[in-house]
Amino acid sequence: MPLIGKKKEEPKTAGAPDPLDAPLSKVATPAAARPRPPLDDSVSDRIIAVVNNDAITLAELQEAIAAYRYEHRQAEAPSDELVHEFLERMIDSRLQLQEAEREKIVIDEADVEEELTERIKKVNVKNREEFEQIIKQQGLTLESIKKRIREGLKVSRLIRRKVSARISVTDGEIDRYLEANRQKLETGLGYHARHILIAPDGDSDAAWEAARIKAELLRTQLLQGADFADLAREHSKDATAKEGGDLGTLKRGELAQDVESQILSLQPGEVSKPFRSALGYHIFKLESKDSLEGEGLKRARAQIRDILFREKYQARLDAWLKEIKTRAVIEVRL
């Protein structure tokens, strides 16, 4: 690690998950849906909710929770909060399945088998027989898993039709986002630099002046064609000296602002004037840097398109779910 130091990394904020694939979110349960008595496992066929005359039984809720616990390797018993969330999610899922039936969406058996094969691979079992034995221990059957897969594929296809296919992101929207967020986007761009540190031999004015003169002489040699890495190995007092002063690829914001501004003011291949810090005199060479131009701009625009699409997707999905839920007749009996 170079002695010039790096800033502490800011915590990264996770992007919004796909609502179809993400673990259950923390959904507030309406008062009508909050359970009054505890779950009674002995009455598994008890109806706990009715969605447009379509019943959800306690057995279905227990099976859904068992499948979730298996897929996410959770050994502990489900909490009341998890039960609440699952019931809310099952109601939403049932509404979406009813919409899929109205849209006459059909899933081929081959599609179900392909998805099942992928899931078996993810849980790292030898074959289907071993998979069946494991899910049996969780109170599940292969047919129930395939049913859940088929329903999930139906809902995915429905949402593509009702939500995804109706979203577009224009070049004008990308341009506006780019201009409004240019500084933030540039922060994520990388650059590659090298560094030589000439430290004073003591803290006297004479020692500092000698260090400055040496740094100036080294810069003159570099401008005349000397190899930066060779001079760094021979003269630099930084920890990177043995790597030829190589700081590696850095992101904007990783180094102290005064140091970074010196480096980023350079053009690729350019060598800085000696820069004084508390450690001594620094000479920087910018090897390369990403920018919001050319290929860098293409990548940035593609990322912006994805960001805007996800934002529109989530807004449209929420509005669509709210619409079908508003039309529905839902009775919760849990």
Secondary structure by P-SEA (a helix, b strand, c coil): ccccccccccbbbbcccccccccccccccccccccccccccccccccccccccccccaaaaaaaaaaaaaaacccccccaaaaaaaaaaaaaaaaaaaaaaaacccccaaaaaaaaaaaaaaaccccaaaaaaaaaaacccaaaaaaaaaaaaaaaaaaaaaccccccccaaaaaaaaaacaaaaaaabbbbbcbbbbbcccccaaaaaaaaaaaaaaaaaaaacccaaaaaacccccccccccccccccccccccaaaaaaaaacccccccccccccccbbbbbbcccccccaaaaaaaaaaaaaaaaaaaaaaaaaaaaaaaaaaccccccc
